[in-house]
């Protein structure tokens, strides 16, 4: 017999066919256990009632006893079959056969003894009630089984029923049919209870799977955020290290650049010595750029952002890129005809392109193609949510640099923005190129994304916020004579080599320079001067008294005195420490002769 499909339940049990099939499969397990319990009860109770046969049915005792033994043997067979494949697949058949066997045996006993008037009819109600209590059945299944048991009692007794037995026969059937109705209702509610229980368990398991999935996603996000936090902490540590190194290193670079420029201005310099000094000066400038790279990705370098078009930057550095990548690499540039402006430091924009191009060149040792692309993009929330980007939706300018080189695996790709991480041979890479790019992009409120496959290539996409402003016009720079002056400058610097060199450069431009190595000495020398101090040029960080404290004390006696701070630390670092205000004039070490002359004149005139 095939089970009927699930009908919609009042407890919102789903009508999905797949769920219905799963429940019916689960119901086989319920029925299998119920049949096993019913068979055990029959094995115990059926022979136990033979006591009543001995007391009230002595004429038929042995006949009834044989019938009861047959029922017990049938029950043992059912117990055996429950554990077989047939019993697991067809528990309904076993339950039906057990109910009919027990109820039918009692009906036979009634026919053999007193017929319709036999009080044993009440015993038929027991297997019918047990059926309703134990078996979760549909109404149709319940009616089918209980009706079969009732007919085994009803038909034979109807055949032998005499006129005087009709009233009692009708009353017996009335009570038996009432029991059948109660059994069917109980069985139906049992089925509904099992449905609700199963569906609740199903929803709970589904919720558990959802929780486990969300938990796994949360763990992945926590792991990703942890990696970003570790990256930020590393950058912070390197930033502190870079800030400390920059101060001392910039002092030495100031001396190297200044002395080389003084010597290069010597008219009697031979060409060979001029070339050597130029090499020294260029090495100092390259070292200065290295310090800027350290400060950039550690976010301590002050930016000079301007409204610019990335197409202009690509065009400006195109020839330099061709020299950098070599003749065995073809460069293909695809710029958008109309590109939104971005706000970015022009020098750092060039630095992004140079670093990415060098990185791509090193990934193509046997030659290849370098692709540079710019275009406007609109990033939607759905796009950003599916990618590792931490920028809001909106208009962006995309700069993509691609190569068809060796590519990267996931392990390398996850570390490429870490400072000092490199896969290049020792001495061939600092590990600062992509770290610098990462720092610049983050400072510009943009983001960066990397695609890479082994032996296919790498694409690095940079997204910078597009703005609705006009690109700033950059007039061509004209070579002009450096400004001079005759004002008195108080120069305070604790590093002797920097103090003497700076004084020499200022005197070459006509200024009267008074030297002091620290704040207290400066106050003493100013006290003995008759002329006014037009400009205080002081190092920011000095022992005993810093530059700001010195300026505040001197301003009481020289109200019109201008102040120019200079330091090997960045102005961003000094302002964050609260030593000087953002609007103060500041000159970053290392500086060139031109930087010094222009800054001093501008500070005095303003």
C-alpha positions in Angstrom: 0.0 0.0 0.0 1.4 3.4 -1.0 1.2 6.2 1.5 -0.9 9.2 0.6 0.9 12.6 0.0 1.0 15.1 2.8 -2.0 17.4 3.0 -1.5 21.0 4.2 -1.4 21.0 8.0 -2.9 23.7 10.3 0.5 24.2 11.9 1.9 25.7 8.7 3.7 22.5 7.7 5.3 23.2 4.3 3.6 21.8 1.2 6.9 21.4 -0.6 7.0 17.9 -2.1 10.6 17.3 -1.2 9.9 18.1 2.5 6.8 15.8 2.3 8.9 12.9 1.0 11.5 13.5 3.7 8.8 13.4 6.4 7.2 10.2 5.1 10.7 8.6 5.2 11.0 9.8 8.7 7.5 8.5 9.6 8.7 5.0 8.6 11.1 5.2 11.5 8.3 6.2 13.9 6.1 3.4 12.6 8.9 0.8 12.9 9.4 1.6 16.5 5.6 1.7 17.2 5.1 -1.8 15.6 8.0 -3.1 17.7 6.4 -1.8 20.9 2.9 -3.1 19.8 4.3 -6.6 19.1 6.0 -6.8 22.5 2.8 -5.8 24.2 0.8 -8.4 22.3 3.4 -11.1 23.2 3.0 -10.2 26.9 -0.7 -9.4 27.3 -2.4 -11.9 25.0 -1.2 -15.0 26.9 -1.8 -13.2 30.2 -5.5 -12.9 29.4 -5.7 -16.7 29.3 -6.3 -16.5 33.0 -9.8 -15.1 32.2 -10.3 -18.1 29.8 -9.5 -20.5 32.6 -11.9 -18.8 35.0 -14.8 -18.1 32.7 -14.3 -20.1 29.5 -13.3 -23.5 30.7 -15.3 -25.3 27.9 -13.1 -23.5 25.3 -10.0 -23.0 27.3 -7.7 -25.2 25.2 -9.1 -23.8 22.0 -8.6 -20.3 23.1 -5.2 -21.1 24.4 -4.1 -22.4 21.0 -5.5 -19.2 19.4 -3.5 -17.1 21.9 -0.3 -19.1 21.2 -0.8 -18.5 17.4 -1.0 -14.7 18.2 2.1 -14.8 20.3 4.0 -16.7 17.5 2.8 -14.1 15.0 4.0 -11.3 17.4 7.4 -12.9 17.6 7.5 -13.0 13.8 6.7 -9.3 13.7 9.4 -8.5 16.2 11.9 -10.4 13.9 10.7 -8.7 10.7 10.9 -5.2 12.2 14.7 -5.3 12.1 14.7 -6.5 8.4 14.8 -4.4 5.3 11.1 -5.3 4.6 10.1 -4.1 8.1 12.0 -0.8 7.7 10.5 -0.1 4.3 6.9 -1.5 5.0 6.2 -0.9 8.7 2.6 0.0 7.9 1.9 -3.6 6.6 3.4 -5.1 9.8 1.3 -2.8 12.0 -1.9 -3.5 10.1 -1.3 -7.2 10.2 -0.6 -7.2 13.9 -3.7 -5.1 14.7 -5.9 -7.4 12.5 -4.3 -10.5 14.0 -4.9 -9.5 17.6 -8.4 -8.0 17.1 -9.4 -10.9 14.7 -8.4 -13.5 17.3 -10.7 -12.0 19.9 -13.5 -11.8 17.4 -13.1 -15.5 16.6 -13.3 -16.3 20.3 -16.6 -14.4 20.6 -18.1 -16.4 17.7 -16.9 -19.7 19.1 -18.5 -19.0 22.6 -21.6 -16.8 23.0 -21.6 -15.0 19.7 -23.0 -11.4 19.7 -23.7 -11.7 23.5 -20.1 -12.6 24.4 -18.5 -10.0 26.8 -15.2 -10.7 25.2 -16.2 -8.1 22.5 -14.7 -5.5 24.9 -11.3 -7.0 24.3 -11.4 -6.0 20.6 -11.3 -2.4 21.8 -7.8 -2.8 23.2 -5.9 -3.4 19.9 -8.0 -0.7 18.3 -7.1 1.8 21.0 -3.4 0.7 21.0 -3.5 1.3 17.2 -4.7 4.9 17.7 -2.2 5.6 20.5 0.9 4.0 18.9 0.6 4.5 15.2 0.7 8.0 13.5 -1.7 7.4 10.7 -3.8 9.4 8.2 -7.6 9.2 8.6 -7.8 7.0 5.5 -5.2 4.6 6.9 -6.9 4.5 10.3 -10.4 3.9 8.8 -9.0 1.1 6.6 -7.4 -0.9 9.5 -10.0 -0.4 12.2 -12.9 -1.1 9.8 -11.2 -4.4 8.8 -11.0 -5.5 12.5 -14.6 -4.4 13.1 -15.8 -6.4 10.1 -14.1 -9.6 11.3 -16.3 -9.2 14.4 -19.4 -7.9 12.8 -20.0 -10.2 9.8 -19.7 -13.7 11.5 -21.8 -12.5 14.6 -24.4 -10.9 12.3 -24.8 -14.4 10.6 -25.4 -16.3 13.9 -27.2 -13.5 15.7 -30.7 -14.5 17.0 -33.6 -12.2 17.6 -33.1 -12.1 21.3 -29.4 -11.1 20.8 -30.1 -8.1 18.5 -30.2 -5.4 21.2 -27.0 -6.5 22.9 -25.3 -6.9 19.5 -26.2 -3.4 18.5 -25.0 -1.9 21.7 -21.7 -3.8 21.4 -21.2 -2.4 17.9 -22.1 1.1 19.1 -19.4 1.0 21.7 -16.9 -0.6 19.3 -17.6 2.0 16.6 -17.1 4.8 19.2 -13.8 3.3 20.1 -12.8 3.2 16.4 -13.7 6.9 16.0 -11.6 7.8 19.1 -8.7 5.6 17.8 -8.8 7.3 14.3 -8.9 10.8 15.9 -6.0 9.9 18.2 -4.0 8.4 15.4 -4.6 11.5 13.2 -3.6 13.9 16.0 -0.5 11.7 16.6 0.4 12.2 13.0 -0.1 16.0 13.2 2.1 16.1 16.3 4.8 14.1 14.6 4.6 16.5 11.6 5.0 19.5 13.9 7.8 18.0 15.8 9.6 16.9 12.7 9.2 20.3 11.0 10.3 22.1 14.2 13.4 19.9 14.2 13.9 20.6 10.5 13.7 24.4 11.0 16.0 24.1 14.0 18.6 22.2 12.0 18.2 24.7 9.2 18.8 27.5 11.6 21.8 25.7 13.0 23.2 25.4 9.5 22.6 29.1 8.9 24.2 30.0 12.2 27.2 27.8 11.3 27.4 29.4 7.9 27.2 33.0 9.3 29.6 32.0 12.0 32.1 30.8 9.4 31.6 34.0 7.4 32.1 36.0 10.6 35.3 34.1 11.4 36.5 34.9 7.8 35.7 38.6 8.3 37.4 38.6 11.7 40.4 36.9 10.2 40.4 39.5 7.4 40.0 42.4 9.8 42.7 40.9 12.0 45.1 40.7 9.0 44.3 44.4 8.2 44.9 45.3 11.8 48.2 43.5 11.9 49.1 45.3 8.6 48.1 48.7 10.2 50.1 47.9 13.3 53.1 47.0 11.2 52.8 50.3 9.3 52.5 52.2 12.6 55.7 50.5 13.9 57.5 51.2 10.7 56.1 54.7 10.7 57.6 55.4 14.2 60.9 53.9 13.0 60.8 56.0 9.8 60.1 59.2 11.7 63.1 58.6 14.0 65.4 57.6 11.1 64.2 60.6 9.0 65.3 63.2 11.5 69.0 62.1 11.6 69.1 60.9 8.0 67.7 64.2 6.7 70.3 66.2 8.7 73.1 64.2 6.9 71.4 64.6 3.5 71.1 68.4 4.1 74.8 68.6 4.5 75.5 66.4 1.5 73.2 68.4 -0.8 74.3 71.8 0.5 78.0 71.3 0.2 77.7 69.7 -3.2 75.7 72.7 -4.5 78.3 75.1 -3.0 81.1 73.3 -4.8 79.1 73.1 -8.0 78.9 76.9 -8.0 82.7 77.1 -8.1 83.7 78.6 -11.5 87.2 77.0 -11.4 85.7 73.5 -11.1 87.0 71.0 -13.7 84.5 68.9 -15.7 85.6 65.7 -14.1 85.1 67.0 -10.6 81.8 68.7 -11.6 80.6 65.3 -12.9 81.6 63.6 -9.6 79.9 66.3 -7.5 76.7 66.0 -9.7 76.7 62.3 -9.0 77.0 63.0 -5.2 74.2 65.5 -5.4 71.9 63.1 -7.4 72.7 60.3 -4.9 71.6 62.6 -2.1 68.4 63.4 -3.9 67.6 59.7 -4.5 68.2 59.1 -0.8 65.8 61.9 0.0 63.2 60.2 -2.2 63.8 56.9 -0.3 63.0 58.7 3.0 59.9 60.2 1.4 58.8 56.6 0.5 59.2 55.5 4.0 57.2 58.4 5.3 54.5 58.0 2.6 53.4 54.4 3.5 53.8 55.2 7.2 51.5 58.2 6.5 53.8 60.8 8.1 54.7 62.6 4.8 52.8 65.9 4.3 50.8 65.8 1.1 50.4 68.7 -1.4 47.3 67.5 -3.1 46.1 69.3 -6.3 43.2 68.8 -8.7 44.7 66.9 -11.6 43.9 64.6 -14.5 45.6 61.2 -14.4 45.8 61.2 -18.2 48.2 64.2 -17.9 50.3 62.3 -15.3 50.5 59.2 -17.6 51.6 61.4 -20.5 54.2 63.2 -18.4 55.9 60.0 -17.3 55.5 58.0 -20.5 59.0 58.5 -21.8 60.5 57.8 -18.4 58.5 54.6 -18.2 59.8 53.5 -21.6 63.3 53.9 -20.4 62.6 52.0 -17.1 60.9 48.9 -18.6 63.4 48.3 -21.4 63.1 47.6 -25.1 61.9 44.0 -24.6 58.6 45.1 -23.0 55.8 46.7 -25.1 53.8 49.4 -23.4 50.2 49.9 -24.3 48.3 52.9 -23.0 44.5 53.2 -23.1 43.3 56.5 -21.6 39.7 57.6 -21.4 38.8 60.4 -23.7 37.1 62.3 -20.9 38.4 61.6 -17.4 37.1 63.0 -14.1 39.7 65.0 -12.1 41.1 63.6 -8.8 42.7 65.3 -5.8 46.2 63.9 -5.4 49.8 65.0 -4.9 51.3 65.1 -8.5 54.6 63.8 -7.3 52.9 60.9 -5.6 50.7 60.2 -8.6 53.9 59.8 -10.7 55.3 57.7 -7.9 52.3 55.3 -8.2 52.9 54.8 -11.9 56.6 54.4 -11.6 56.4 51.8 -8.8 53.7 49.8 -10.5 55.6 49.9 -13.8 58.8 48.7 -12.1 56.9 45.9 -10.3 55.3 44.8 -13.6 58.7 44.9 -15.4 60.3 42.7 -12.8 57.4 40.2 -13.3 58.4 39.9 -17.0 62.0 38.9 -17.0 61.7 37.6 -20.6 59.8 40.5 -22.0 56.0 41.0 -22.4 53.4 43.7 -22.5 52.6 46.4 -20.0 49.1 47.8 -20.1 48.1 51.1 -18.5 44.4 52.1 -18.5 42.4 55.0 -17.1 38.6 55.3 -17.1 35.7 56.6 -15.1 33.7 54.0 -13.2 30.6 54.0 -11.0 31.0 51.6 -8.1 27.7 50.3 -6.7 27.1 48.9 -3.3 26.6 45.3 -4.6 30.0 45.5 -6.5 31.8 46.8 -3.4 30.2 44.2 -1.2 31.5 41.4 -3.3 35.1 42.6 -3.3 37.7 43.5 -0.7 37.2 47.3 -1.1 36.6 49.6 1.8 35.3 52.7 -0.1 31.7 54.0 -0.3 29.7 53.8 -3.5 30.1 56.6 -6.0 32.1 58.0 -9.0 35.7 56.9 -9.2 38.6 57.2 -11.5 40.3 53.8 -12.2 43.9 53.4 -12.9 44.8 49.9 -14.0 48.3 48.6 -14.6 48.5 45.1 -16.0 51.2 42.7 -17.2 51.4 39.2 -18.7 54.2 38.1 -16.5 54.7 35.3 -14.0 51.7 36.2 -11.8 51.3 35.5 -8.0 49.7 32.8 -5.9 47.3 33.6 -3.1 50.0 33.5 -0.4 52.2 36.1 -2.1 49.2 38.2 -3.1 48.1 38.5 0.5 51.5 40.0 1.5 52.4 42.3 -1.4 51.4 45.5 0.5 53.4 44.6 3.6 56.4 46.9 4.1 59.8 45.3 3.1 58.1 42.2 1.7 59.6 41.2 -1.6 60.0 38.0 -3.7 63.0 39.5 -5.5 66.6 38.3 -5.0 68.6 40.0 -2.3 69.8 43.4 -3.3 67.2 43.7 -6.2 64.3 45.1 -4.2 63.5 47.0 -1.1 59.9 45.8 -0.6 58.7 49.4 -0.4 57.3 49.9 -3.9 53.8 48.5 -3.4 53.7 49.6 0.2 54.3 53.1 -0.9 51.5 52.8 -3.5 49.2 51.4 -0.8 50.0 54.3 1.5 49.4 57.0 -1.2 46.1 55.5 -2.3 44.8 55.2 1.3 45.8 58.8 2.0 43.8 59.9 -1.0 40.7 58.1 0.3 40.9 55.5 -2.4 41.4 51.8 -2.5 43.4 49.2 -4.4 42.6 45.7 -5.7 44.8 43.0 -7.1 44.0 40.2 -9.6 46.7 37.7 -10.4 47.1 34.2 -11.8 50.2 32.1 -12.1 51.8 32.2 -15.6 48.9 34.5 -16.8 49.8 37.9 -15.3 48.7 40.5 -12.8 46.4 43.5 -12.8 46.4 46.1 -10.1 43.4 48.4 -10.1 43.4 51.7 -8.2 40.2 53.6 -7.5 40.4 57.3 -6.6 37.4 59.5 -5.9 36.4 61.5 -8.9 35.6 65.2 -8.2 33.7 67.9 -10.0 36.4 70.6 -10.1 38.6 72.2 -12.7 42.2 70.8 -13.1 44.7 73.3 -11.7 46.8 75.0 -14.4 50.5 74.5 -14.0 52.4 77.3 -15.7 55.8 76.3 -17.1 58.7 76.9 -14.7 61.1 79.6 -15.7 64.7 79.6 -14.6 65.3 82.8 -12.7 67.9 84.2 -10.3 67.5 83.2 -6.7 66.2 86.0 -4.4 68.7 87.8 -2.2 68.4 90.0 0.9 70.2 92.1 3.6 68.1 91.3 6.6 69.4 89.8 9.9 68.6 86.2 10.5 69.1 84.4 13.8 69.9 80.7 12.9 69.5 78.2 15.8 70.5 74.6 15.1 72.1 72.1 17.5 73.8 70.1 14.6 77.1 71.9 14.0 77.5 70.8 10.3 73.9 71.8 9.4 74.3 75.1 11.3 77.5 76.1 9.5 76.4 75.0 6.1 73.0 76.8 6.3 74.7 80.0 7.5 77.2 79.8 4.6 74.3 79.5 2.1 72.4 82.4 3.6 75.5 84.6 3.6 76.0 83.8 -0.1 72.6 85.4 -0.7 73.6 88.6 1.3 71.9 88.0 4.6 73.5 88.9 8.0 73.5 85.6 10.0 73.7 85.2 13.8 74.5 81.6 14.9 73.4 79.8 18.1 73.5 76.1 18.9 70.5 76.1 21.3 67.8 78.3 22.8 69.6 79.8 25.8 72.6 80.7 23.7 70.3 82.4 21.2 68.6 84.5 24.0 72.1 85.6 25.2 73.3 86.6 21.8 70.1 88.5 21.0 70.4 90.4 24.2 73.7 91.9 23.0 72.5 92.9 19.6 71.7 96.4 18.6 70.0 95.7 15.3 66.6 94.0 15.0 66.1 90.4 14.2 64.0 90.1 11.0 63.8 86.3 10.9 64.3 83.5 13.4 65.2 80.3 11.6 65.2 77.5 14.2 65.3 73.8 14.4 62.1 72.5 16.0 63.4 69.8 18.2 66.4 70.8 20.4 67.7 70.0 23.9 66.5 72.2 26.9 64.2 74.4 24.8 62.4 73.6 21.6 61.9 76.0 18.6 58.4 77.1 19.5 59.4 78.0 23.1 62.3 80.1 21.8 60.1 81.9 19.3 57.6 82.8 22.0 60.3 84.3 24.3 62.0 86.3 21.4 58.7 87.7 20.1 58.4 89.7 23.4 61.4 91.7 22.4 61.1 91.6 18.6 57.4 91.9 17.8 58.0 92.1 14.0 60.2 89.1 13.9 59.2 86.4 11.4 59.8 82.7 12.3 60.8 79.8 9.9 60.9 76.4 11.5 62.9 73.6 9.9 63.5 70.0 11.0 64.4 66.5 9.9 61.0 65.3 11.2 58.1 65.9 9.0 55.8 68.8 9.7 52.9 66.4 10.0 54.7 64.5 12.8 55.6 67.8 14.6 52.1 69.2 14.3 50.6 65.9 15.6 52.9 66.3 18.7 51.5 69.8 19.1 55.0 71.5 18.9 54.0 74.0 16.1 50.7 75.1 14.6 49.8 74.1 11.0 49.9 77.7 9.7 53.6 78.1 10.7 56.2 78.4 8.0 58.1 75.2 7.8 61.1 73.9 5.7 61.6 70.2 5.5 65.1 68.7 5.7 66.9 67.9 3.4 66.5 71.1 1.4 68.4 72.4 -1.6 70.0 75.9 -2.0 67.0 76.9 -4.1 64.5 75.6 -1.5 66.2 77.6 1.2 66.5 80.8 -0.7 62.9 80.9 -1.8 61.5 79.9 1.5 63.5 82.4 3.5 62.6 85.3 1.1 58.9 84.3 1.1 58.7 84.1 5.0 60.4 87.5 5.4 58.2 89.2 2.8 54.9 87.7 4.1 
